[in-house]
Amino acid sequence: MLIEGSFTIAAPQARVWEKITDAGLMAGCIPGCEAIEVVDPKTYKARVKVAVGPISARFDLVVEVTEEVPPERVVSVTRGDEGTRASVVSAENRLELKATEDGATEVVYASEVSVTGRLGKFGLGVMKKKAQSLSEEFVRNFRAKVEMETAS
């Protein structure tokens, strides 16, 4: 399932890049993120809780950055499961930052996500709606943190 979108942040591209690559800040913006660990500069481990309908799951995820072009693009792969492998998730992610004429930054993202197991049994429409909802919540959280710091 493809999840994609874009949003604008009232902050310069270099500032947005600095925040997008800050694991601690990102953990605070990701809905359901309970913990994050920096393994090395290109690898992160995270624990994320997600609820879809009546099912709640905690995923242990590994995020590996496969390409990084500061301050313009980051490409990563995410893989993980519930520990019992009842549900497995994998995603190929692409994030691009573009400076706008007014000094803000446009963020364009795309993730090709695959969910199998008990959560994968939900229809594509339900899963896509949940993913879109999580994306929107992340955007609100990230925008608030970056713009608040930029205004200070």
C-alpha positions in Angstrom: 0.0 0.0 0.0 1.4 3.4 -1.0 1.2 6.2 1.6 2.2 9.6 0.2 1.7 13.2 0.8 3.4 16.6 1.3 3.2 19.4 3.8 4.9 22.8 4.3 6.7 23.9 7.5 7.5 27.6 8.2 11.2 27.0 8.8 14.3 26.9 6.6 15.3 23.7 4.8 18.5 23.3 6.9 16.5 23.6 10.1 13.9 21.0 9.0 16.7 18.6 8.0 18.3 19.0 11.4 15.0 18.1 13.1 14.1 15.3 10.6 17.4 13.6 11.5 17.0 14.0 15.3 15.8 10.6 16.5 14.6 11.9 19.9 12.5 14.6 18.3 11.1 12.2 15.7 10.1 9.7 18.4 8.1 12.4 20.1 6.2 13.1 16.8 5.5 9.5 15.8 2.0 8.4 17.0 2.4 5.5 19.4 6.2 5.6 19.6 7.1 4.3 23.0 10.9 4.1 22.7 13.7 4.8 20.2 17.3 3.7 20.3 20.1 5.0 18.0 22.1 1.9 17.1 24.5 3.8 14.8 24.2 6.9 12.6 22.2 4.9 9.9 20.2 2.4 12.1 17.5 2.9 14.7 15.3 0.6 16.8 11.9 1.7 17.8 8.9 0.3 19.7 5.6 1.5 18.3 2.1 0.7 19.5 -0.7 0.8 16.8 -4.4 0.0 17.1 -6.5 -0.9 14.1 -10.1 -1.5 14.9 -10.3 -3.8 17.9 -6.7 -5.0 17.5 -3.8 -3.4 19.3 -0.2 -4.3 18.4 3.3 -3.3 19.6 5.9 -3.5 16.9 9.7 -3.8 17.4 11.0 -2.0 14.4 14.4 -1.5 12.8 14.9 1.5 10.6 17.9 1.5 8.3 18.8 4.6 6.3 19.9 3.5 2.9 20.5 6.9 1.3 21.1 10.3 2.7 21.6 13.5 0.7 21.6 16.4 3.2 19.6 18.6 3.3 17.4 17.2 0.5 16.6 13.5 0.7 16.6 10.5 3.0 15.6 7.0 2.0 15.1 4.2 4.5 13.8 0.7 5.0 11.7 -0.2 8.0 11.1 -3.8 9.1 9.6 -5.3 12.3 7.1 -7.5 14.0 5.1 -7.9 17.1 7.7 -10.3 18.6 5.3 -13.2 18.2 5.3 -12.5 14.4 1.5 -12.3 14.6 1.8 -9.2 12.4 4.8 -8.2 10.3 5.4 -4.8 8.8 7.9 -3.6 6.2 8.2 -0.3 4.4 10.4 1.5 1.9 10.4 5.2 2.7 11.4 8.3 0.8 11.5 11.8 2.2 12.4 14.9 0.3 12.8 18.5 1.5 12.5 21.5 -0.9 13.0 25.1 0.0 10.1 27.4 -1.0 10.4 30.9 -2.3 9.1 32.3 1.0 11.8 30.6 3.1 9.6 27.7 4.3 10.2 24.0 3.5 8.0 21.6 1.6 8.3 18.0 2.8 7.3 15.3 0.3 7.0 11.7 1.6 6.2 8.3 0.2 6.1 4.9 1.9 5.4 1.6 0.2 4.1 -0.4 3.2 3.3 -4.1 3.6 1.5 -5.5 6.6 0.9 -9.2 7.0 -0.5 -11.4 9.7 -3.5 -10.5 11.9 -3.3 -6.7 11.1 -2.9 -7.5 7.4 -6.3 -9.2 7.5 -8.0 -5.8 7.6 -9.0 -4.6 4.2 -6.8 -2.3 2.2 -9.3 0.6 2.7 -9.2 0.2 6.5 -5.4 0.0 6.6 -4.9 2.9 4.3 -7.3 5.1 6.3 -5.4 4.2 9.5 -2.0 5.0 7.9 -3.3 8.3 6.6 -4.6 9.2 10.1 -1.2 8.4 11.6 0.5 10.4 8.9 -1.7 13.4 9.6 -1.0 13.2 13.4 2.8 13.0 12.7 2.6 16.1 10.5 0.7 18.1 13.2 3.2 17.0 15.9 6.3 17.6 13.8 5.1 21.0 12.4 4.3 22.2 15.9 7.7 21.2 17.3 9.8 22.7 14.5 7.7 25.9 14.0 7.6 26.5 17.8 11.4 26.3 18.0 11.9 28.4 14.9 9.7 31.1 16.3 11.7 31.3 19.5 
